[in-house]
Amino acid sequence: ILVITHIDDLKEAFPTRIEVEKTRRGSKVRLVN
């Protein structure tokens, strides 16, 4: 289960940051600690 949130307060509650990079073939999702 992958949760992507655009709410800053919720983002800060998670130790892992989720970065979404849009490419021509779709979106890449990266988890950053």
PDB file of N, CA, C, O and CB in Angstrom:
ATOM      1  N   ILE A   1       0.857  -1.183   0.000  1.00  0.00           N
ATOM      2  CA  ILE A   1       0.000   0.000   0.000  1.00  0.00           C
ATOM      3  C   ILE A   1       0.892   1.232   0.000  1.00  0.00           C
ATOM      4  O   ILE A   1       1.773   1.374   0.848  1.00  0.00           O
ATOM      5  CB  ILE A   1      -0.969   0.006   1.230  1.00  0.00           C
ATOM      6  N   LEU A   2       0.659   2.106  -0.943  1.00  0.00           N
ATOM      7  CA  LEU A   2       1.461   3.319  -1.063  1.00  0.00           C
ATOM      8  C   LEU A   2       0.555   4.529  -0.928  1.00  0.00           C
ATOM      9  O   LEU A   2      -0.428   4.676  -1.656  1.00  0.00           O
ATOM     10  CB  LEU A   2       2.228   3.352  -2.410  1.00  0.00           C
ATOM     11  N   VAL A   3       0.898   5.384   0.004  1.00  0.00           N
ATOM     12  CA  VAL A   3       0.084   6.574   0.231  1.00  0.00           C
ATOM     13  C   VAL A   3       0.889   7.792  -0.179  1.00  0.00           C
ATOM     14  O   VAL A   3       1.982   8.030   0.334  1.00  0.00           O
ATOM     15  CB  VAL A   3      -0.368   6.680   1.717  1.00  0.00           C
ATOM     16  N   ILE A   4       0.343   8.558  -1.101  1.00  0.00           N
ATOM     17  CA  ILE A   4       0.998   9.794  -1.517  1.00  0.00           C
ATOM     18  C   ILE A   4       0.118  10.942  -1.052  1.00  0.00           C
ATOM     19  O   ILE A   4      -1.064  11.009  -1.389  1.00  0.00           O
ATOM     20  CB  ILE A   4       1.234   9.841  -3.075  1.00  0.00           C
ATOM     21  N   THR A   5       0.701  11.835  -0.282  1.00  0.00           N
ATOM     22  CA  THR A   5      -0.085  12.950   0.231  1.00  0.00           C
ATOM     23  C   THR A   5       0.546  14.272  -0.165  1.00  0.00           C
ATOM     24  O   THR A   5       1.768  14.413  -0.217  1.00  0.00           O
ATOM     25  CB  THR A   5      -0.220  12.862   1.753  1.00  0.00           C
ATOM     26  N   HIS A   6      -0.302  15.214  -0.437  1.00  0.00           N
ATOM     27  CA  HIS A   6       0.182  16.543  -0.791  1.00  0.00           C
ATOM     28  C   HIS A   6      -0.062  17.523   0.348  1.00  0.00           C
ATOM     29  O   HIS A   6       0.120  18.731   0.192  1.00  0.00           O
ATOM     30  CB  HIS A   6      -0.495  17.039  -2.075  1.00  0.00           C
ATOM     31  N   ILE A   7      -0.476  16.994   1.494  1.00  0.00           N
ATOM     32  CA  ILE A   7      -0.723  17.841   2.659  1.00  0.00           C
ATOM     33  C   ILE A   7       0.557  17.903   3.484  1.00  0.00           C
ATOM     34  O   ILE A   7       1.055  16.877   3.947  1.00  0.00           O
ATOM     35  CB  ILE A   7      -1.920  17.302   3.516  1.00  0.00           C
ATOM     36  N   ASP A   8       1.081  19.100   3.663  1.00  0.00           N
ATOM     37  CA  ASP A   8       2.376  19.264   4.330  1.00  0.00           C
ATOM     38  C   ASP A   8       2.384  18.702   5.749  1.00  0.00           C
ATOM     39  O   ASP A   8       3.363  18.081   6.164  1.00  0.00           O
ATOM     40  CB  ASP A   8       2.753  20.729   4.367  1.00  0.00           C
ATOM     41  N   ASP A   9       1.314  18.912   6.484  1.00  0.00           N
ATOM     42  CA  ASP A   9       1.271  18.427   7.867  1.00  0.00           C
ATOM     43  C   ASP A   9       1.355  16.912   7.918  1.00  0.00           C
ATOM     44  O   ASP A   9       2.009  16.353   8.799  1.00  0.00           O
ATOM     45  CB  ASP A   9      -0.005  18.902   8.563  1.00  0.00           C
ATOM     46  N   LEU A  10       0.703  16.251   6.986  1.00  0.00           N
ATOM     47  CA  LEU A  10       0.739  14.795   6.957  1.00  0.00           C
ATOM     48  C   LEU A  10       2.106  14.303   6.511  1.00  0.00           C
ATOM     49  O   LEU A  10       2.596  13.284   6.997  1.00  0.00           O
ATOM     50  CB  LEU A  10      -0.351  14.248   6.031  1.00  0.00           C
ATOM     51  N   LYS A  11       2.715  15.028   5.589  1.00  0.00           N
ATOM     52  CA  LYS A  11       4.051  14.648   5.113  1.00  0.00           C
ATOM     53  C   LYS A  11       5.062  14.644   6.251  1.00  0.00           C
ATOM     54  O   LYS A  11       5.909  13.755   6.337  1.00  0.00           O
ATOM     55  CB  LYS A  11       4.517  15.600   4.007  1.00  0.00           C
ATOM     56  N   GLU A  12       4.968  15.638   7.118  1.00  0.00           N
ATOM     57  CA  GLU A  12       5.928  15.749   8.215  1.00  0.00           C
ATOM     58  C   GLU A  12       5.740  14.648   9.247  1.00  0.00           C
ATOM     59  O   GLU A  12       6.659  14.346  10.008  1.00  0.00           O
ATOM     60  CB  GLU A  12       5.804  17.106   8.884  1.00  0.00           C
ATOM     61  N   ALA A  13       4.566  14.051   9.280  1.00  0.00           N
ATOM     62  CA  ALA A  13       4.300  12.984  10.242  1.00  0.00           C
ATOM     63  C   ALA A  13       4.995  11.684   9.833  1.00  0.00           C
ATOM     64  O   ALA A  13       5.254  10.824  10.675  1.00  0.00           O
ATOM     65  CB  ALA A  13       2.790  12.754  10.375  1.00  0.00           C
ATOM     66  N   PHE A  14       5.294  11.544   8.546  1.00  0.00           N
ATOM     67  CA  PHE A  14       5.973  10.341   8.069  1.00  0.00           C
ATOM     68  C   PHE A  14       7.477  10.570   8.022  1.00  0.00           C
ATOM     69  O   PHE A  14       7.929  11.613   7.550  1.00  0.00           O
ATOM     70  CB  PHE A  14       5.450   9.934   6.677  1.00  0.00           C
ATOM     71  N   PRO A  15       8.263   9.601   8.509  1.00  0.00           N
ATOM     72  CA  PRO A  15       9.722   9.735   8.461  1.00  0.00           C
ATOM     73  C   PRO A  15      10.260   9.612   7.037  1.00  0.00           C
ATOM     74  O   PRO A  15      11.359  10.081   6.741  1.00  0.00           O
ATOM     75  CB  PRO A  15      10.375   8.683   9.351  1.00  0.00           C
ATOM     76  N   THR A  16       9.497   8.992   6.176  1.00  0.00           N
ATOM     77  CA  THR A  16       9.929   8.792   4.796  1.00  0.00           C
ATOM     78  C   THR A  16       9.216   9.777   3.890  1.00  0.00           C
ATOM     79  O   THR A  16       7.993   9.908   3.941  1.00  0.00           O
ATOM     80  CB  THR A  16       9.663   7.344   4.338  1.00  0.00           C
ATOM     81  N   ARG A  17       9.981  10.469   3.061  1.00  0.00           N
ATOM     82  CA  ARG A  17       9.393  11.405   2.120  1.00  0.00           C
ATOM     83  C   ARG A  17       9.136  10.694   0.804  1.00  0.00           C
ATOM     84  O   ARG A  17       9.953   9.888   0.359  1.00  0.00           O
ATOM     85  CB  ARG A  17      10.306  12.630   1.913  1.00  0.00           C
ATOM     86  N   ILE A  18       8.029  10.984   0.192  1.00  0.00           N
ATOM     87  CA  ILE A  18       7.680  10.371  -1.086  1.00  0.00           C
ATOM     88  C   ILE A  18       7.833  11.428  -2.170  1.00  0.00           C
ATOM     89  O   ILE A  18       7.182  12.472  -2.135  1.00  0.00           O
ATOM     90  CB  ILE A  18       6.225   9.785  -1.066  1.00  0.00           C
ATOM     91  N   GLU A  19       8.701  11.140  -3.129  1.00  0.00           N
ATOM     92  CA  GLU A  19       8.896  12.066  -4.237  1.00  0.00           C
ATOM     93  C   GLU A  19       8.326  11.458  -5.506  1.00  0.00           C
ATOM     94  O   GLU A  19       8.581  10.294  -5.815  1.00  0.00           O
ATOM     95  CB  GLU A  19      10.391  12.408  -4.419  1.00  0.00           C
ATOM     96  N   VAL A  20       7.564  12.238  -6.230  1.00  0.00           N
ATOM     97  CA  VAL A  20       6.991  11.779  -7.491  1.00  0.00           C
ATOM     98  C   VAL A  20       7.628  12.568  -8.618  1.00  0.00           C
ATOM     99  O   VAL A  20       7.581  13.798  -8.640  1.00  0.00           O
ATOM    100  CB  VAL A  20       5.440  11.936  -7.505  1.00  0.00           C
ATOM    101  N   GLU A  21       8.222  11.843  -9.552  1.00  0.00           N
ATOM    102  CA  GLU A  21       8.863  12.482 -10.697  1.00  0.00           C
ATOM    103  C   GLU A  21       8.087  12.099 -11.945  1.00  0.00           C
ATOM    104  O   GLU A  21       7.907  10.916 -12.234  1.00  0.00           O
ATOM    105  CB  GLU A  21      10.366  12.067 -10.818  1.00  0.00           C
ATOM    106  N   LYS A  22       7.627  13.102 -12.685  1.00  0.00           N
ATOM    107  CA  LYS A  22       6.852  12.822 -13.885  1.00  0.00           C
ATOM    108  C   LYS A  22       7.782  12.698 -15.082  1.00  0.00           C
ATOM    109  O   LYS A  22       8.609  13.574 -15.338  1.00  0.00           O
ATOM    110  CB  LYS A  22       5.800  13.921 -14.128  1.00  0.00           C
ATOM    111  N   THR A  23       7.634  11.602 -15.806  1.00  0.00           N
ATOM    112  CA  THR A  23       8.431  11.380 -17.000  1.00  0.00           C
ATOM    113  C   THR A  23       7.494  11.178 -18.187  1.00  0.00           C
ATOM    114  O   THR A  23       6.274  11.153 -18.027  1.00  0.00           O
ATOM    115  CB  THR A  23       9.378  10.160 -16.821  1.00  0.00           C
ATOM    116  N   ARG A  24       8.067  11.037 -19.363  1.00  0.00           N
ATOM    117  CA  ARG A  24       7.236  10.841 -20.550  1.00  0.00           C
ATOM    118  C   ARG A  24       6.476   9.526 -20.508  1.00  0.00           C
ATOM    119  O   ARG A  24       5.377   9.413 -21.051  1.00  0.00           O
ATOM    120  CB  ARG A  24       8.089  10.894 -21.798  1.00  0.00           C
ATOM    121  N   ARG A  25       7.071   8.537 -19.858  1.00  0.00           N
ATOM    122  CA  ARG A  25       6.443   7.218 -19.813  1.00  0.00           C
ATOM    123  C   ARG A  25       5.493   7.058 -18.632  1.00  0.00           C
ATOM    124  O   ARG A  25       4.801   6.046 -18.523  1.00  0.00           O
ATOM    125  CB  ARG A  25       7.502   6.148 -19.755  1.00  0.00           C
ATOM    126  N   GLY A  26       5.459   8.043 -17.758  1.00  0.00           N
ATOM    127  CA  GLY A  26       4.580   7.944 -16.594  1.00  0.00           C
ATOM    128  C   GLY A  26       5.192   8.644 -15.405  1.00  0.00           C
ATOM    129  O   GLY A  26       5.971   9.584 -15.559  1.00  0.00           O
ATOM    130  N   SER A  27       4.845   8.193 -14.232  1.00  0.00           N
ATOM    131  CA  SER A  27       5.365   8.797 -13.013  1.00  0.00           C
ATOM    132  C   SER A  27       6.263   7.825 -12.280  1.00  0.00           C
ATOM    133  O   SER A  27       5.957   6.639 -12.155  1.00  0.00           O
ATOM    134  CB  SER A  27       4.227   9.250 -12.106  1.00  0.00           C
ATOM    135  N   LYS A  28       7.378   8.349 -11.798  1.00  0.00           N
ATOM    136  CA  LYS A  28       8.285   7.547 -10.975  1.00  0.00           C
ATOM    137  C   LYS A  28       8.077   7.955  -9.529  1.00  0.00           C
ATOM    138  O   LYS A  28       8.021   9.143  -9.214  1.00  0.00           O
ATOM    139  CB  LYS A  28       9.784   7.735 -11.407  1.00  0.00           C
ATOM    140  N   VAL A  29       7.964   6.975  -8.657  1.00  0.00           N
ATOM    141  CA  VAL A  29       7.790   7.254  -7.235  1.00  0.00           C
ATOM    142  C   VAL A  29       9.030   6.791  -6.498  1.00  0.00           C
ATOM    143  O   VAL A  29       9.470   5.652  -6.651  1.00  0.00           O
ATOM    144  CB  VAL A  29       6.517   6.560  -6.670  1.00  0.00           C
ATOM    145  N   ARG A  30       9.591   7.686  -5.696  1.00  0.00           N
ATOM    146  CA  ARG A  30      10.814   7.371  -4.959  1.00  0.00           C
ATOM    147  C   ARG A  30      10.584   7.637  -3.477  1.00  0.00           C
ATOM    148  O   ARG A  30       9.990   8.647  -3.100  1.00  0.00           O
ATOM    149  CB  ARG A  30      12.018   8.204  -5.490  1.00  0.00           C
ATOM    150  N   LEU A  31      11.060   6.723  -2.645  1.00  0.00           N
ATOM    151  CA  LEU A  31      10.956   6.906  -1.200  1.00  0.00           C
ATOM    152  C   LEU A  31      12.292   7.381  -0.665  1.00  0.00           C
ATOM    153  O   LEU A  31      13.318   6.741  -0.894  1.00  0.00           O
ATOM    154  CB  LEU A  31      10.518   5.595  -0.498  1.00  0.00           C
ATOM    155  N   VAL A  32      12.287   8.501   0.046  1.00  0.00           N
ATOM    156  CA  VAL A  32      13.508   9.080   0.573  1.00  0.00           C
ATOM    157  C   VAL A  32      13.408   9.133   2.089  1.00  0.00           C
ATOM    158  O   VAL A  32      12.438   9.658   2.636  1.00  0.00           O
ATOM    159  CB  VAL A  32      13.761  10.491  -0.020  1.00  0.00           C
ATOM    160  N   ASN A  33      14.407   8.590   2.764  1.00  0.00           N
ATOM    161  CA  ASN A  33      14.408   8.615   4.230  1.00  0.00           C
ATOM    162  C   ASN A  33      14.975   9.924   4.740  1.00  0.00           C
ATOM    163  O   ASN A  33      15.057  10.131   5.951  1.00  0.00           O
ATOM    164  CB  ASN A  33      15.213   7.437   4.794  1.00  0.00           C
TER     165      ASN A  33
END
